[in-house]
Amino acid sequence: MENTNVQNWYLERVLFLIAGYFSLIGLFIANFFSPWGLVLNLLVGINMILFSSVGFCPMAFILTRLGIPKKCGSDR
């Protein structure tokens, strides 16, 4: 099992954290307010597939500008 040191918050880990929060918020909205909250989950899923496929994610762009390091340490 990998050591999950909280001081090693790299870009991919932060992206999964933000995606998880947005998915939970979408489920909360869909459960208590409107089924349109599931659209948020759809958008999160599309964004994760886009990031995995081509390497582009708007949130990743923002986080790299804020100084969150990439795990591999490359500047691609």
Summary of the structure (lengths in Angstrom):
residues: 76
radius of gyration: 14.3
end to end distance: 28.3
largest distance: 42.8
contacts: 167
relative contact order: 0.17
helix: 66%
strand: 0%
